[in-house]
């Protein structure tokens, strides 16, 4: 038994959704969109979200 088509679709879906959701947030905050790639790495994603939540956003400094 191997991996079927539905499993591949599910895996791709579970990888793409966090990337598609986090990239605009990172871009709006003034960070590179590549930070979204960290969302597919377990435990690293929690740390990155924690850092983004409490860090000063570069865009916020440009506005003031």
C-alpha positions as a printed Julia matrix, in Angstrom:
64×3 Matrix{Float64}:
  0.0    0.0    0.0
  1.3    3.38  -0.95
  0.13   6.9   -0.65
 -3.01   7.5   -2.66
 -4.11  10.55  -4.58
 -6.39  11.78  -1.79
 -3.58  11.61   0.75
 -1.31  13.65  -1.55
 -4.06  16.24  -2.05
 -4.65  16.42   1.71
 -0.94  16.84   2.46
 -0.6   19.6   -0.14
 -3.7   21.3    1.23
 -2.36  21.19   4.79
  0.95  22.65   3.65
 -0.44  25.37   1.38
 -3.11  26.79   3.68
 -0.69  28.04   6.38
  1.61  29.44   3.69
 -1.22  31.3    1.98
 -2.53  32.68   5.27
  0.76  33.75   6.83
  2.46  35.34   3.79
  0.16  38.41   3.61
  0.54  38.91   7.37
  4.34  38.87   7.1
  4.28  41.23   4.1
  1.92  43.65   5.85
  4.18  43.63   8.9
  7.15  44.56   6.74
  8.89  41.19   6.81
  9.8   39.0    3.89
  7.1   36.68   2.6
  9.6   33.85   2.9
  8.89  33.76   6.64
  5.72  31.91   5.67
  7.85  28.84   4.93
  8.43  28.43   8.67
  4.73  27.66   9.11
  5.21  24.12   7.78
  7.9   23.23  10.34
  6.42  21.93  13.61
  7.4   23.84  16.77
  9.25  26.45  14.69
  5.88  27.77  13.54
  4.77  28.33  17.13
  8.03  30.15  17.94
  7.76  32.36  14.84
  4.14  33.27  15.62
  5.2   34.1   19.18
  8.03  36.32  17.87
  5.73  38.11  15.41
  3.14  38.67  18.14
  5.52  40.45  20.5
  8.15  41.98  18.17
  8.04  45.55  16.96
  6.91  45.48  13.35
  9.22  47.33  10.94
  6.27  48.95   9.19
  5.03  50.45  12.46
  8.32  52.35  12.81
  8.09  53.78   9.29
  4.63  55.25   9.9
  5.55  57.17  13.05
